[in-house]
Amino acid sequence: MFVRLAVVVAAGTLFVSVMAQSWSATNKGLATIEAERHGVAYLQPLVQLVGELTDAQSAAIRGAQPDANQVDAAIAGVDTADDIHGDPLGTHRRWTELRGRIATVMGQHLGGEQAYSAYSAVVALAADLIRAVGDASKLVPDPELESYYLADAALRWIPNVLVFAGRAVDMAVLGERTPSDDAQTRVTVARYQVAVASEQVSSSLHKALDSRAAGGVGAPTLGPNLAGQLDAFTSAVDAFVPPAIWLHRLGKVDVPGLTGGSERVRQQTRPLASAALGELDSLLRERADRLSIRRTWTLLGAGVGLLLLGFLLALLLPARPPAAMAEPAPSGGSGRARTARTESRVADPFDTFAFEELSHLGRAVRANRGERVGDVR
């Protein structure tokens, strides 16, 4: 019996250990997904802000007035995201500094080279904040392939497309004012960077689509909106960066044409970023739902297992003997005396009645004896 009891206890201990490890792993996975979703929610308005800042930079360099309303709306979006998600991501200090720098630059009404330097510094700070959010939320090393590729496109390459598409136009405008071979080279390099970044965006998003499709029949697929946005984005980039740029340096730049092409690229990049991040959040939400179901089943399994363990222990443990109904009578005289006492206790309720009967019986005996004595006389 003791061997069986030891086996049950050992099995119960192992079961509890496995359940505890499963519970801990599930909770850790849910915490990781929650951190990633914080990052996605913060990146949605932050990437849009980068696009608005590049538009404002190009407008200031051309001598036009940047659209302050658009920039303010983008800032308000990041403000909201920072209020909600800034604590777990640790972004409050960075965002406060960036927000102050944007307000300073927008209030200076700069133009030309000064605008390029001031706005480029602000855009660089915004790009650094994007990387900081990605690091804090652990989005880039995501273990799921489709999530990884979506995050890779949204964090690493889409901001580069926005920045370099604007920079190519800015370099062209500045070079037109002070023509030089160096300015022409900068335009070419910026367009080349757009081509490289857009190629990486397209590659990552196609891999995400292919990875999701490989899930088989019945597996959820990425939204059709993402594929449509990617097609529009690719067409805009192809028009902005002709294939000849891979072979030789372009000749004189058509600034109006380049400006229009840059604006189309940026207009198609921002909705693509929103679609990619939206699909990423949807994938993370699905994964969190699966883990929540798994945690529920783990909890139910642990409860059933503990009940079964308690039942087995109850079967194996020795039963408690029932209480004696009457005290056993020891051998010898003491037993007879105890029996006599017991009998006397049983007869106690009738003691008065028995005494009266004996009295009547005694008087009758005496009377009968007297009559016999008289007869003899």
N, C-alpha and C positions, 0 to 999 in steps of 0.2 A: 504493500500500500504506500509506504513511504517513497519508494522508487517512482511510482506513478504520480504521486503528489509533486515530487521534485521535477518530473518531466512537464507537468502542467504549469508549474510556476515558471520554469525556464521558457516554455513556449509563450506564456503570457508576457514575460519580460521582453522577449524578442518582438512580439507583436506590438507592444506599447512603444518600443524604440523605433520600429519601422513607421508606425503611424505618426510619431512625433517628428521624424525626419521628413516625411511627406508633407506634414502640415507646415513645417518651417520652410521647406523649399517652395511650396505654393505661396506662402505669404511673402517670401523674398521675391518671387516672380511678379506678384501683384505690385509690390513696392517699386520694382524696376520699371514696370509698365506705367505706373502712375507718374514717376519722374520723367519718363519719355513724353508722356502726354502733356505735362507741364511745359516741356521744351517746345513741342509742336504748337501749343496754344500761344506761346510767346513769339515764336518765329513768324507766325502768320502776319501780324501787323509790322513786325520789324523788317521783314523783307520788303514789304510795301513801302516802308519809310526809306529804305535804301533807294528804291526806284524814284521816289519823289525828290530825294536829295540830288540824285544825278540829273533829273530834269531841271531842278532849280539851279544847279551848277552851270549847265549848258545855257540856260536863259541868261544868267548873270554875265557869263563870258561874252555872249553875243551883245550885251548891253541892254537886254530886255529886263522887265521886272519879273522876278520869280513869283509863282503862284503861291502866295502865303497861305491862302485858305486850304489848298491841298496839303501843304506841309503840316499845317496845324492839325488837320484831320488825322493825318498819319501819326503825329505825335500823340494825339489823344488816344488813338488805338493802342499805342505802346504803353501809355500811362495806365490804361485799364489792365492790360496784360501784366504789367509790373506790379500793380496793386494786388492782383490775384495770385500770380505765380512767382513773384520776385523773391519771396522768402525761401522756398525750397530751392530755387536756382541761384540765389545769392547775387542778384543783379542790381539791387537798389543803388549801390554806390556808382557803378558804371553808368547806369541809365541817367542818374541825376547829373553826372558830369557831362554826358553826351547831350542831354537836353539843354543844359546851360550853354554849351558851345554852339548848338544849332541856333538858339535864340540870339546869341551874340553875332554870329555870321549873318543871319537873316536881317538883323537890324542895322548892319553897316552899309548896305547898298553898294557892294563892291562890283567891280567889273574887270575884264581883261585878265592879266596874269595874277593880280591880287585875288580875284574871285576864284581862279583855278586853285591857287595855293590854299586859300581858306576853306573852300568847299571840299577839296581833296582830303584835307586833314579830318574834316567831320565825317566824310564818307568812310575813311579808313577806320575811325572809331566805331562807326556802326557795323562795319564788317568784322571788327574785333569782337564786338558784342555778340554777333551771330555765332562766331566760333566759341565764345565763352558759354553761350546757352547750349550749344551742341555738346560741349565737354561736360557741363554740369548735369545735363539730362541723360548722358550716355546714349545718345541717339545713333552716332556713327558706328560703334561696334555692335549694333543690334544683331542677335544670332539668327533671326529669320531673314532669308535672302531678299524677299520682296520689300520688307521694311528697311533693310540695309540700303538697297539701291535707291529707294525713294528718299531716304534721309541724305544719302550721298549727293544726289542731284540737287536737293533743296538747300543743303547747308554749304556745300563746297563750290558748286559750279554755277547755279543760277545767279547768286550775287555777283560772280565774276562777269557774267554776260551783261548784267545791268551796268556795272562799273565801267567796263571797257567799251561797251557800245557808246556810252556817253563820252568817254575820254577820247575816242577816235574823232568825234565831231569837235570836241573842244580843241584838240591839237590842230585840226584842220582850220578852224576859225582863227586861232592864234597864229598859225603859220601863214595864213593869208595876209595878216596885218604886218608880219615881219617875215617875209619869205626866207626859207633856209632849207638846206638838205636835211638838217637835223629834225626840223619840224615834220617834213615829209616822212622821214623814217619812223617818227613816233606815231604818226597816223597808221602807217602800215603795221607796225608792231601791235597797236591797239586792235586793229581789225583781225590780225592773226590770233590774238588772245580771245577775241569773240568766237572765232572759228574753233579754236581748241576747246573752250569751255562749252560751246553749244554741242560739239561732238560728244563730249563727256555726258552732258545732260541727256542727249538722245540715247546714248549707249546705256546709261544707268536706268532710264525709264523703260526702255525696251526690255532690258533684263528683268526688271520688276514685273512687267506685263507677262513675259514668257514664264517666269518663275511661278506666278499666280496661276497661269493657264495650265501648268504642269501638275497642278493639284488633282486633276482628274475630273470626271463627270460628277457634278453636284458640288464641287468646290466653289466657294465664292470667288468672283472675278473682280478685277479692278474696274472702276467706273468707266463707261464709254467717254465721259467728259475728258478724262486724262488723255486718251488717245487722240481725240479731236484737237485738244489744245496743243498737243505735241506736234501734230501735222501743221497747224498754223504757225507755230513757233519755228519749225524747220524751214518753212517757205520764206518767212521773213528774214531768217539768217542767211539763207542761200542768196537772196537778193542783195543783202548788205555786204556779204563777203563772196565775191566771185571766185571761181576755181583758180583763176590766174594768179591769185595772191600766193598760192602754194609754190609757184614756179619762179616768179620774178616780182620785183617791186613795181607797184603801180605807178603810172605817170601822174600828171597833174590831177589833183582831186577836184571833183565836182562838189563843192561845199553844199549847195542847196540839195542836191540829190543825196549826198551822204547824210545830211541832217534828217531828211525824210526817212531814209532807210533806218537810221538809228532810232528814230521815234517809233517806227513800226516794230522794230525788234523789242524795244522796251515795253511797248503796249502789249505785245504777245507774251512776253516773259512773265509779267506780273500775274495774269490769270493762270498761267502754267504753274507758277509757284504755289498759288492757292489750291489748284487742283491736286498737285502732288502732295502737299501737306495735308489736305483734306482726306486723301486716300490713305496716307500714312496714319492719321488719327483713327480712321475707320478700322484699319488692320489691328492697331493696338487695342481698340475697344473690343474687337472680336476675340483677341487673345486673352484679354482680361476676363471676358465672360466665360471662356473655357476654363480658366483657372479658378474662377469663382465656383463653377459647377464641380470641378474636381475637389475643391476644398469642402464643399457641402457633402460630397460622397465620402470623403475621408472622415469627416466628423460622424456621419451615420455609421460607417464601417467600424470606427473606433467604439461607438456606443454598443453596437451589436456584439463586437468581439469581447468587450468587457462583461456584458451580460452572460455570454456563453462561458467565459472564464469563471465567473462567479458560480454559475450552475455546476460546472465540473468540479470546482473546489467543494461545493456543498455535497456532491455525491461521494467524493473521496474522503472527506473528513469524517471521523467516527461520530455516530449519533449519540446524543446525551441520553443516559438510561432514564426510564420513567420513574417518577416518585412512587415508593411503596404504598399500597393501599392500606395496609395494617402492619403494625410492628411484629416481626417474627418472634414467637415465644421461645425463649431460651429453655434448655433442658434443666431438670432438677426442681427442687422445692420452690425456688423463687418464681419459677414459671407457674406453679400451681397457685401460689399466693397472688401473683399478678392476675391470674385468671379469676380467682375468687373476688379480688377487688373489682375486676371488670364486671363480673356478674352482679356484685352488690351495687355497682353504679347503675347497672341496667335496671335493677329492681327498685331503685330509690323512689321513683314516682309512685310506687304502690306500697310503700312502707306503712303509711297510715291505715290503709285498708286492711293490710295483713295483720296489723296489731289488733284492730277491732275484731276481726274474725277469730283470732286466737283467744281473745278475752271471752267471747261468747262460748267458744269451745271449752274453755276452762271451767266456766260456771256450769255448763251442762254436765261435765265430767264429775264435778263435786256433788251436784244434785243426785246424779245417778248412783254415786257411791253411798250417799246418805240413805237412800231408799233401800239399798241392799243391806246396809247395816241394820236398819229398822226391821226388816223382814227376819233377820237372824234372831233379833231379840224376840 
